Every structure is written in structure tokens, then in C-alpha cells.
């Protein structure tokens, strides 16, 4: 499974296999905080990480497949 991350400035990091570990390596840091959002239904979702003052939203990258 591959992931990509987009920070609050629109910069992207591609090819993440282990998102937290790979983001820490890309930023040259050792600590990351989880980033959450609240949905309208009252649910809280973990959507990314905060690393070195950058707020990364992590996305799963999948091949688009549709029946012919």
C-alpha cells in the first residue's frame, strides 16, 4: 500500500510506505503528533501527522480500476 502526504502549504511527499516513519525521515525529525478532525456526525478521525510545524494530511494511493 502506498501513501502520499500534503502539508498546509500544498507541498507533497510521495511514495510513503509507512507514513509516520517516512514523514519523520523526510523532515529529519524524531517526533510526530497525530492530527485529527471531527465529523458532522460527532466522530473523530485520525487523518495525518504534525511534524516540525507542518500539518500533513495522509492519503492512500490506489490504482483506479473500473469494469470495462
C-alpha positions, 0 to 999 in steps of 0.5 A: 500500500502506498501513501502520499502526504500534503502539508498546509502549504500544498507541498507533497511527499510521495511514495510513503510506505509507512507514513509516520516513519517516512514523514519523520525521515523526510523532515529529519525529525524524531517526533510526530503528533497525530492530527485529527478532525471531527465529523458532522456526525460527532466522530473523530478521525485520525487523518495525518501527522504534525511534524516540525510545524507542518500539518500533513494530511495522509492519503492512500494511493490506489490504482483506479480500476473500473469494469470495462 
